[in-house]
Amino acid sequence: MIVMLLTTVLAGSASVQARDRQTVTALESVVALDRSAAAAATTRTSLEADARGVEQCYVTALHASPLEAGKVYVDLTIGARGEVDHATVKSFDDGLTSCVQQHAASWRFAAKSIKVRATFDAKLE
């Protein structure tokens, strides 16, 4: 098994205004759990675009708990056609977890038949 960890935080991460503070949700890392570094890089490109969905979920979660922040972990099994066969989401808020789980079901990837773990960092600045 080859594992690759990318730790670069996106300079152009998704952000919106929330209660006089800006929310920032950045894709922090992508780990390929069963394939090459090239597959992880391809998957990372798709996940960067999907950060907006995670951002929207985070903003919704802020309505219930305005000061929450933390990591959102998404484990994905990507099928032979680039669709998400299975997604497991863990975060600091049940509503956020459920919302990201729903978004992840619609994500599509160029990489095929791969398992990855993505970590998003959601916070207020």
Kinemage of the C-alpha trace (Angstrom):
@kinemage 1
@onewidth
@group {chain A} dominant
@subgroup {mainchain}
@vectorlist {calphas} color= white
{ca met a 1} P 0.000 0.000 0.000
{ca ile a 2} L 1.332 3.419 -0.966
{ca val a 3} L 0.343 6.341 1.215
{ca met a 4} L 0.917 9.944 0.204
{ca leu a 5} L 0.209 12.937 2.393
{ca leu a 6} L -0.087 16.395 0.881
{ca thr a 7} L -0.058 19.148 3.494
{ca thr a 8} L -0.295 22.276 1.401
{ca val a 9} L -3.279 24.421 2.349
{ca leu a 10} L -4.969 25.969 -0.656
{ca ala a 11} L -4.260 29.627 -1.185
{ca gly a 12} L -7.576 30.059 -2.997
{ca ser a 13} L -9.766 28.195 -0.537
{ca ala a 14} L -13.508 28.741 -0.409
{ca ser a 15} L -14.653 31.567 1.849
{ca val a 16} L -17.832 33.506 2.657
{ca gln a 17} L -18.942 36.078 5.237
{ca ala a 18} L -20.620 34.676 8.346
{ca arg a 19} L -21.716 36.958 11.192
{ca asp a 20} L -19.045 39.632 10.644
{ca arg a 21} L -16.295 37.036 10.384
{ca gln a 22} L -15.064 35.179 7.359
{ca thr a 23} L -15.300 31.413 7.163
{ca val a 24} L -12.509 29.543 5.486
{ca thr a 25} L -12.715 25.910 4.446
{ca ala a 26} L -9.488 24.623 2.924
{ca leu a 27} L -8.616 21.190 1.646
{ca glu a 28} L -5.702 20.426 3.930
{ca ser a 29} L -4.582 16.978 2.806
{ca val a 30} L -5.363 13.984 0.627
{ca val a 31} L -4.046 10.526 1.456
{ca ala a 32} L -4.239 7.768 -1.158
{ca leu a 33} L -4.970 4.654 0.870
{ca asp a 34} L -4.378 2.076 -1.835
{ca arg a 35} L -2.845 3.634 -4.959
{ca ser a 36} L -0.069 5.817 -6.319
{ca ala a 37} L 0.865 9.417 -5.687
{ca ala a 38} L -0.420 10.319 -9.167
{ca ala a 39} L -3.897 9.033 -8.271
{ca ala a 40} L -3.840 11.100 -5.071
{ca ala a 41} L -2.870 14.232 -7.007
{ca thr a 42} L -5.681 13.709 -9.533
{ca thr a 43} L -8.168 13.171 -6.714
{ca arg a 44} L -6.895 16.279 -4.915
{ca thr a 45} L -7.703 18.430 -7.954
{ca ser a 46} L -11.320 17.252 -7.893
{ca leu a 47} L -11.596 17.715 -4.127
{ca glu a 48} L -10.336 21.292 -4.371
{ca ala a 49} L -13.400 22.058 -6.503
{ca asp a 50} L -15.647 20.228 -4.021
{ca ala a 51} L -14.456 22.383 -1.101
{ca arg a 52} L -17.336 24.775 -1.827
{ca gly a 53} L -19.884 22.134 -0.829
{ca val a 54} L -18.053 21.562 2.439
{ca glu a 55} L -17.951 25.341 2.947
{ca gln a 56} L -21.718 25.615 2.464
{ca cys a 57} L -22.259 22.854 5.018
{ca tyr a 58} L -19.979 24.618 7.491
{ca val a 59} L -21.820 27.936 7.112
{ca thr a 60} L -25.107 26.112 7.776
{ca ala a 61} L -23.613 24.509 10.902
{ca leu a 62} L -22.562 27.954 12.148
{ca his a 63} L -26.220 28.991 12.431
{ca ala a 64} L -26.672 26.452 15.241
{ca ser a 65} L -23.234 26.936 16.857
{ca pro a 66} L -21.623 30.202 15.732
{ca leu a 67} L -18.121 29.589 17.088
{ca glu a 68} L -17.498 25.993 15.989
{ca ala a 69} L -14.436 25.137 13.953
{ca gly a 70} L -12.267 22.122 13.289
{ca lys a 71} L -11.397 19.300 10.937
{ca val a 72} L -13.730 17.457 8.602
{ca tyr a 73} L -12.474 13.993 7.619
{ca val a 74} L -13.889 12.344 4.496
{ca asp a 75} L -12.994 8.743 3.599
{ca leu a 76} L -14.020 7.931 0.031
{ca thr a 77} L -14.163 4.755 -2.001
{ca ile a 78} L -14.221 5.835 -5.640
{ca gly a 79} L -15.637 3.348 -8.121
{ca ala a 80} L -14.590 2.268 -11.593
{ca arg a 81} L -16.468 5.142 -13.269
{ca gly a 82} L -15.200 7.852 -10.892
{ca glu a 83} L -18.364 7.872 -8.758
{ca val a 84} L -18.353 7.719 -4.970
{ca asp a 85} L -19.254 4.169 -3.989
{ca his a 86} L -18.953 4.871 -0.257
{ca ala a 87} L -18.252 7.932 1.877
{ca thr a 88} L -17.641 8.152 5.604
{ca val a 89} L -17.534 11.619 7.153
{ca lys a 90} L -16.385 12.611 10.643
{ca ser a 91} L -16.480 16.144 12.000
{ca phe a 92} L -17.105 18.214 15.109
{ca asp a 93} L -20.842 18.709 14.349
{ca asp a 94} L -23.534 16.131 13.506
{ca gly a 95} L -25.336 18.466 11.076
{ca leu a 96} L -22.086 19.267 9.291
{ca thr a 97} L -21.246 15.567 9.052
{ca ser a 98} L -24.638 14.751 7.544
{ca cys a 99} L -24.483 17.632 5.068
{ca val a 100} L -20.976 16.753 3.842
{ca gln a 101} L -22.057 13.101 3.549
{ca gln a 102} L -24.869 14.189 1.202
{ca his a 103} L -22.535 16.381 -0.881
{ca ala a 104} L -19.902 13.642 -1.112
{ca ala a 105} L -22.412 11.250 -2.669
{ca ser a 106} L -22.550 13.486 -5.761
{ca trp a 107} L -18.803 14.059 -6.199
{ca arg a 108} L -17.134 12.668 -9.344
{ca phe a 109} L -13.447 11.966 -9.935
{ca ala a 110} L -11.093 11.292 -12.827
{ca ala a 111} L -9.219 8.730 -10.714
{ca lys a 112} L -10.897 5.331 -10.756
{ca ser a 113} L -11.080 2.502 -8.211
{ca ile a 114} L -9.225 4.272 -5.422
{ca lys a 115} L -9.656 4.845 -1.690
{ca val a 116} L -8.698 8.248 -0.301
{ca arg a 117} L -8.925 10.206 2.929
{ca ala a 118} L -9.434 13.964 2.586
{ca thr a 119} L -9.077 16.400 5.465
{ca phe a 120} L -10.744 19.809 5.321
{ca asp a 121} L -10.052 22.561 7.848
{ca ala a 122} L -13.152 24.659 8.664
{ca lys a 123} L -12.701 27.801 10.736
{ca leu a 124} L -13.685 31.406 11.317
{ca glu a 125} L -11.188 34.191 10.816
